[in-house]
Amino acid sequence: MYNDNTRSLCQLPSTDLNFVSCLNRSSNEEIIKAIEIMKSSNGKHKGRIKACERELKKRERGNNQC
């Protein structure tokens, strides 16, 4: 099932500070799972999906700079 981070990423508005906090503490796997869930739903999650994808890209760039 889903954990609290995944559920929050799928339900909170992307402009909510709780969403941002949850996004920062989520693992890459949790973010990927949330994206999969949101993409399989009715299409109301475009902003959340973009925010999650940006976070994953930011983390990837941070890991490559080491």
DOVEXNU-575983 format. One record per residue: residue number from 1; residue in one letter; chain; x, z, y of N, C-alpha, C, O in turn. Coordinates in steps of 0.001 Angstrom, whole numbers, m for minus. Layout:
<recs>
[NUM A A [X Z Y] [X Z Y] [X Z Y] [X Z Y]]
...
</recs>
This chain:
<recs>
[1 M A [852 0 m1191] [0 0 0] [889 0 1243] [2111 m112 1145]]
[2 Y A [280 124 2378] [1013 81 3633] [1401 1483 4071] [671 2445 3833]]
[3 N A [2558 1590 4712] [2930 2883 5269] [2450 2951 6719] [1863 1997 7231]]
[4 D A [2700 4070 7369] [2197 4268 8731] [2783 3274 9721] [2070 2787 10598]]
[5 N A [4072 2963 9598] [4687 2012 10528] [4062 632 10404] [3739 0 11410]]
[6 T A [3892 170 9189] [3304 m1152 8974] [1878 m1198 9501] [1483 m2161 10159]]
[7 R A [1117 m169 9216] [m273 m117 9677] [m329 m102 11203] [m1158 m791 11797]]
[8 S A [531 666 11833] [547 737 13299] [930 m600 13915] [343 m1003 14920]]
[9 L A [1894 m1288 13339] [2300 m2587 13858] [1167 m3606 13765] [1081 m4519 14586]]
[10 C A [306 m3450 12773] [m803 m4387 12587] [m2015 m4044 13447] [m2883 m4895 13641]]
[11 Q A [m2098 m2814 13971] [m3314 m2391 14651] [m3156 m2136 16143] [m4086 m2394 16908]]
[12 L A [m2011 m1639 16574] [m1846 m1296 17981] [m1598 m2546 18828] [m987 m3502 18351]]
[13 P A [m2064 m2548 20070] [m1733 m3671 20969] [m231 m3725 21214] [423 m2686 21303]]
[14 S A [311 m4913 21320] [1765 m5057 21469] [2281 m4500 22789] [3481 m4265 22926]]
[15 T A [1404 m4286 23758] [1815 m3724 25047] [1757 m2199 25054] [2176 m1573 26027]]
[16 D A [1253 m1604 24002] [1136 m153 23896] [2516 458 23640] [3284 m60 22831]]
[17 L A [2824 1537 24316] [4123 2186 24123] [4275 2740 22713] [5394 2832 22207]]
[18 N A [3178 3109 22072] [3254 3564 20688] [3657 2415 19759] [4356 2638 18770]]
[19 F A [3223 1196 20066] [3633 23 19292] [5137 m179 19427] [5834 m396 18436]]
[20 V A [5629 m107 20655] [7058 m307 20912] [7880 755 20183] [8903 442 19574]]
[21 S A [7436 1996 20244] [8131 3081 19560] [8131 2857 18046] [9151 3037 17381]]
[22 C A [6989 2467 17521] [6875 2203 16089] [7763 1029 15683] [8395 1059 14627]]
[23 L A [7808 13 16511] [8644 m1158 16230] [10120 m763 16184] [10867 m1249 15335]]
[24 N A [10534 102 17080] [11931 532 17124] [12340 1362 15907] [13488 1292 15469]]
[25 R A [11414 2141 15362] [11769 3004 14228] [11478 2364 12873] [11820 2936 11838]]
[26 S A [10856 1193 12862] [10529 498 11609] [11760 m185 11035] [12645 m627 11767]]
[27 S A [11796 m260 9727] [12867 m1000 9070] [12535 m2493 9114] [11401 m2882 9392]]
[28 N A [13532 m3312 8836] [13308 m4761 8800] [12240 m5122 7770] [11415 m6001 8017]]
[29 E A [12249 m4456 6629] [11281 m4727 5576] [9866 m4399 6035] [8930 m5137 5726]]
[30 E A [9699 m3304 6766] [8378 m2935 7274] [7875 m3962 8283] [6695 m4313 8281]]
[31 I A [8764 m4438 9138] [8383 m5442 10138] [7988 m6742 9455] [6984 m7356 9816]]
[32 I A [8768 m7163 8474] [8463 m8391 7740] [7118 m8273 7032] [6329 m9218 7045]]
[33 K A [6852 m7136 6422] [5576 m6911 5741] [4422 m6969 6744] [3383 m7562 6453]]
[34 A A [4591 m6361 7919] [3551 m6382 8946] [3281 m7816 9410] [2128 m8196 9615]]
[35 I A [4338 m8609 9576] [4167 m10012 9977] [3371 m10769 8917] [2471 m11541 9249]]
[36 E A [3700 m10551 7648] [2978 m11222 6564] [1498 m10856 6580] [639 m11721 6410]]
[37 I A [1203 m9577 6783] [m184 m9116 6816] [m924 m9747 7989] [m2050 m10221 7836]]
[38 M A [m291 m9752 9159] [m949 m10286 10346] [m1163 m11795 10246] [m2191 m12304 10691]]
[39 K A [m203 m12511 9668] [m354 m13964 9527] [m1449 m14324 8538] [m2065 m15383 8659]]
[40 S A [m1700 m13464 7564] [m2732 m13755 6573] [m4130 m13384 7057] [m5117 m13683 6384]]
[41 S A [m4224 m12737 8219] [m5540 m12368 8744] [m6086 m13468 9653] [m5594 m14596 9617]]
[42 N A [m7073 m13161 10449] [m7854 m14161 11171] [m7233 m14710 12450] [m7941 m15375 13207]]
[43 G A [m5972 m14475 12735] [m5315 m15108 13877] [m5401 m14368 15200] [m5115 m14953 16245]]
[44 K A [m5781 m13123 15184] [m5890 m12344 16422] [m4613 m11579 16751] [m4616 m10742 17653]]
[45 H A [m3544 m11844 16051] [m2343 m11029 16164] [m1155 m11773 16756] [m14 m11384 16503]]
[46 K A [m1373 m12805 17517] [m269 m13641 17997] [761 m12845 18792] [1961 m13018 18578]]
[47 G A [330 m11988 19691] [1246 m11191 20498] [2046 m10213 19667] [3243 m10034 19894]]
[48 R A [1396 m9580 18708] [2083 m8628 17822] [3109 m9346 16952] [4222 m8858 16761]]
[49 I A [2727 m10507 16429] [3641 m11271 15577] [4876 m11687 16374] [6000 m11554 15890]]
[50 K A [4674 m12184 17584] [5805 m12599 18431] [6716 m11422 18729] [7939 m11557 18683]]
[51 A A [6130 m10261 19036] [6940 m9075 19338] [7766 m8661 18122] [8932 m8291 18258]]
[52 C A [7172 m8722 16951] [7888 m8362 15727] [9007 m9365 15437] [10112 m8975 15061]]
[53 E A [8720 m10640 15610] [9742 m11664 15378] [10897 m11532 16360] [12056 m11716 15988]]
[54 R A [10584 m11214 17616] [11649 m11000 18617] [12529 m9821 18216] [13751 m9887 18344]]
[55 E A [11916 m8746 17732] [12680 m7575 17321] [13603 m7913 16160] [14758 m7486 16147]]
[56 L A [13118 m8668 15193] [13968 m9053 14066] [15146 m9912 14527] [16268 m9722 14058]]
[57 K A [14902 m10860 15444] [15985 m11697 15977] [16986 m10853 16748] [18193 m11071 16639]]
[58 K A [16500 m9891 17526] [17387 m9013 18282] [18281 m8209 17344] [19475 m8053 17597]]
[59 R A [17707 m7710 16279] [18498 m6949 15301] [19515 m7833 14599] [20639 m7409 14333]]
[60 E A [19117 m9062 14302] [20031 m9994 13650] [21223 m10316 14545] [22362 m10350 14079]]
[61 R A [20959 m10553 15836] [22039 m10831 16792] [22956 m9623 16931] [24172 m9775 17044]]
[62 G A [22379 m8426 16922] [23180 m7208 17025] [24095 m7010 15834] [25219 m6532 15988]]
[63 N A [23635 m7365 14662] [24445 m7226 13457] [25541 m8271 13388] [26600 m8014 12815]]
[64 N A [25310 m9442 13960] [26308 m10518 13923] [27437 m10300 14915] [28499 m10905 14767]]
[65 Q A [27245 m9459 15918] [28257 m9256 16948] [29329 m8261 16519] [30335 m8119 17214]]
[66 C A [29147 m7576 15411] [30115 m6563 14967] [31414 m7155 14526] [32322 m6425 14128]]
</recs>
